[in-house]
Amino acid sequence: MLSIKHFVCCGIDVHKKFVAATIAITDYRSVTSYIKGRFATFNSDLKALKKWLLEHNCTEVCMESTGKYWIPVFNILEDSCHVVVANPKYVRAIKGQKTDDKDSAWIADLFKFDIVPSNYIPCKEILALRELFRYRQKTDWPPQQREKPFPKFHDCIQGEAGLRVLRSLWKICICHHGISDRDRSGPGQR
């Protein structure tokens, strides 16, 4: 029999315009009660989700990585909660009468037993560095293929000097954050 690892946890089913959240609270007799909530995906509503979770003493959260819609939810919750972003194939509910509330409860039930593997999400510093490097690569294209006008920092990251700056930042991140081997190929390397 599986043992419960998270006695208070939340499963979140993420959509483009809303998130369905279910907090699963398991008592000492292993009886689970559920509290359901639905929040829009605006920043103010996601902050209300965070407040709602903390009001129920829930700091363990699991959600599926649905397209790019999980990113703002993760960004709001990561400072106050331990957030597991799971591949949808590991948390997909059984076919049948599926609803958003049932899906979020299913995710919470899987997560309370700690059987959901987490996707790799790098720290904020690495994400910022990746974004900067990707922007650099994007702006190396011919002007007609660019989507946005250049911001002020564009000149700082262009050319050989910019590549040296990005490589230095990358080395600093490797030293301070213990980056795994798959992230070691830094700017300008393949």
Backbone torsions as a table, in degrees:
resi	resn	phi	psi	omega
1	MET	NA	141.5	179.1
2	LEU	-73.8	141.8	175.8
3	SER	-100.2	148.8	-177.4
4	ILE	-81.0	127.3	-179.5
5	LYS	-100.4	-34.9	-178.4
6	HIS	-118.5	105.9	-177.2
7	PHE	-77.8	-25.1	172.7
8	VAL	-128.9	113.4	-179.1
9	CYS	-148.1	168.4	-177.4
10	CYS	-131.5	138.9	171.0
11	GLY	-109.6	132.4	-178.0
12	ILE	-122.1	126.7	173.8
13	ASP	-100.7	113.8	-171.0
14	VAL	-96.9	133.8	174.7
15	HIS	-129.8	175.9	-178.3
16	LYS	-64.4	-44.7	-173.2
17	LYS	-105.0	-10.8	179.5
18	PHE	-156.6	165.2	171.5
19	VAL	-125.8	138.8	174.3
20	ALA	-104.9	124.7	-177.1
21	ALA	-121.5	140.6	176.3
22	THR	-131.8	120.2	174.6
23	ILE	-90.9	127.3	177.4
24	ALA	-105.3	118.3	179.5
25	ILE	-113.6	116.8	-177.2
26	THR	-106.8	127.9	-178.8
27	ASP	-88.7	-176.0	-176.2
28	TYR	-66.6	-18.5	177.3
29	ARG	-91.5	7.5	-178.3
30	SER	67.4	28.7	174.9
31	VAL	-98.2	126.4	-175.9
32	THR	-103.0	130.5	172.5
33	SER	-112.3	152.3	-173.5
34	TYR	-121.7	139.8	173.6
35	ILE	-122.0	122.7	-174.6
36	LYS	-108.1	146.7	177.0
37	GLY	-147.6	156.0	179.3
38	ARG	-134.5	130.2	-174.4
39	PHE	-133.7	144.0	174.5
40	ALA	-72.9	171.3	-176.3
41	THR	-99.7	15.2	172.2
42	PHE	-74.0	154.5	-177.9
43	ASN	-55.5	-42.6	-179.0
44	SER	-62.6	-38.2	179.3
45	ASP	-72.9	-35.6	176.9
46	LEU	-68.3	-33.3	174.4
47	LYS	-68.1	-34.1	174.6
48	ALA	-65.9	-36.8	174.6
49	LEU	-60.7	-46.2	179.0
50	LYS	-59.8	-45.9	179.1
51	LYS	-62.4	-42.6	179.1
52	TRP	-60.4	-43.9	178.4
53	LEU	-62.2	-46.9	-177.8
54	LEU	-67.9	-31.7	175.5
55	GLU	-62.9	-29.6	179.0
56	HIS	-98.2	16.4	179.1
57	ASN	54.3	37.6	-179.3
58	CYS	-105.5	111.6	178.6
59	THR	-117.2	2.2	177.4
60	GLU	-109.2	117.2	-174.2
61	VAL	-129.6	139.2	175.0
62	CYS	-130.0	134.5	176.6
63	MET	-143.8	155.6	177.8
64	GLU	-87.0	148.4	-179.2
65	SER	-84.8	89.1	-178.0
66	THR	-93.5	103.5	179.8
67	GLY	53.7	-130.2	177.1
68	LYS	-105.6	5.0	-173.7
69	TYR	-74.5	-18.7	-179.6
70	TRP	-76.0	-20.1	-171.6
71	ILE	-61.9	-50.0	178.8
72	PRO	-63.4	-35.7	178.3
73	VAL	-63.3	-46.4	178.4
74	PHE	-60.3	-45.0	-178.3
75	ASN	-60.6	-37.9	-179.9
76	ILE	-73.0	-40.2	-172.5
77	LEU	-87.3	-20.4	-169.4
78	GLU	-63.2	-26.7	-179.0
79	ASP	-75.4	-27.6	-175.0
80	SER	-114.3	-11.2	-176.6
81	CYS	-132.8	156.0	169.4
82	HIS	-87.0	110.7	-173.3
83	VAL	-107.6	124.8	174.5
84	VAL	-104.3	120.9	176.1
85	VAL	-101.4	116.2	-172.5
86	ALA	-108.6	149.0	174.0
87	ASN	-67.0	134.6	-177.8
88	PRO	-56.7	-27.3	-179.1
89	LYS	-67.7	-19.9	179.4
90	TYR	-90.8	-17.2	-177.9
91	VAL	-120.1	8.3	-178.8
92	ARG	-63.6	130.8	-179.4
93	ALA	-76.5	161.0	177.7
94	ILE	-67.5	142.4	-178.7
95	LYS	-63.0	150.5	-179.9
96	GLY	145.7	-138.4	-178.5
97	GLN	-78.7	75.1	-177.5
98	LYS	-84.2	134.3	170.5
99	THR	-134.7	167.2	-179.8
100	ASP	-65.1	-38.9	178.4
101	ASP	-64.3	-42.1	178.5
102	LYS	-65.5	-39.5	178.8
103	ASP	-63.5	-43.9	-179.8
104	SER	-67.6	-36.4	176.4
105	ALA	-66.3	-38.4	177.8
106	TRP	-63.1	-43.9	178.0
107	ILE	-62.0	-43.1	178.1
108	ALA	-62.3	-41.5	179.4
109	ASP	-64.4	-42.2	177.0
110	LEU	-64.6	-40.5	-175.8
111	PHE	-71.8	-31.9	-178.9
112	LYS	-64.3	-24.4	175.7
113	PHE	-91.6	-0.7	178.4
114	ASP	59.1	44.7	179.4
115	ILE	-110.7	14.3	-179.9
116	VAL	-103.7	115.8	176.8
117	PRO	-72.6	142.5	-177.5
118	SER	-91.4	142.9	170.8
119	ASN	-72.5	155.4	177.0
120	TYR	-78.5	122.1	175.8
121	ILE	-124.1	115.5	-179.7
122	PRO	-70.9	166.3	-179.7
123	CYS	-67.8	168.5	-176.1
124	LYS	-58.2	-40.5	-177.2
125	GLU	-62.9	-43.2	179.9
126	ILE	-67.0	-40.6	177.7
127	LEU	-60.6	-41.6	179.5
128	ALA	-65.7	-40.6	179.1
129	LEU	-66.5	-41.1	176.9
130	ARG	-60.6	-44.1	-179.9
131	GLU	-61.8	-42.1	178.6
132	LEU	-63.6	-44.0	179.9
133	PHE	-66.5	-41.5	178.4
134	ARG	-63.7	-37.0	177.0
135	TYR	-64.2	-39.1	178.8
136	ARG	-61.7	-45.6	179.0
137	GLN	-62.5	-40.4	-178.1
138	LYS	-65.0	-37.4	-177.1
139	THR	-80.7	-7.1	174.8
140	ASP	-77.7	-9.6	179.1
141	TRP	-71.9	163.6	175.8
142	PRO	-60.1	149.6	-175.3
143	PRO	-54.0	-34.0	-177.0
144	GLN	-70.5	-17.3	-179.8
145	GLN	-96.1	-4.5	-179.8
146	ARG	-75.0	142.8	-178.9
147	GLU	-91.5	-32.4	-173.4
148	LYS	-127.2	154.5	173.0
149	PRO	-68.7	158.4	-177.2
150	PHE	-71.4	135.3	170.5
151	PRO	-80.1	176.2	-175.9
152	LYS	-61.7	-36.5	-175.3
153	PHE	-77.3	-0.6	-177.5
154	HIS	-54.1	-44.4	-177.7
155	ASP	-65.8	-26.2	-178.2
156	CYS	-71.4	-26.0	-174.6
157	ILE	-111.0	9.4	179.9
158	GLN	-93.8	158.3	173.3
159	GLY	73.0	-170.8	-176.6
160	GLU	-65.5	-40.0	-179.8
161	ALA	-65.1	-40.8	178.1
162	GLY	-63.8	-38.6	177.7
163	LEU	-64.9	-39.1	176.9
164	ARG	-63.8	-40.6	178.2
165	VAL	-62.5	-46.2	-179.9
166	LEU	-63.5	-40.4	178.1
167	ARG	-64.4	-39.0	178.1
168	SER	-64.5	-44.2	177.2
169	LEU	-60.9	-40.0	-179.8
170	TRP	-63.0	-43.4	179.1
171	LYS	-63.6	-39.6	177.9
172	ILE	-62.2	-43.0	179.5
173	CYS	-64.3	-39.0	179.0
174	ILE	-62.5	-43.6	-178.6
175	CYS	-66.6	-40.9	-173.2
176	HIS	-89.2	-17.9	-173.1
177	HIS	-121.3	4.1	177.4
178	GLY	52.9	62.3	-173.7
179	ILE	-77.4	143.2	179.5
180	SER	-70.6	166.2	-176.9
181	ASP	-61.0	-33.0	-177.1
182	ARG	-70.8	-15.8	178.1
183	ASP	-100.7	1.7	-174.8
184	ARG	-74.2	-19.6	177.4
185	SER	-75.5	103.3	-172.1
186	GLY	-87.5	-163.0	-177.6
187	PRO	-60.3	132.3	177.4
188	GLY	78.5	8.4	-179.1
189	GLN	-123.5	151.8	176.2
190	ARG	-127.4	NA	NA
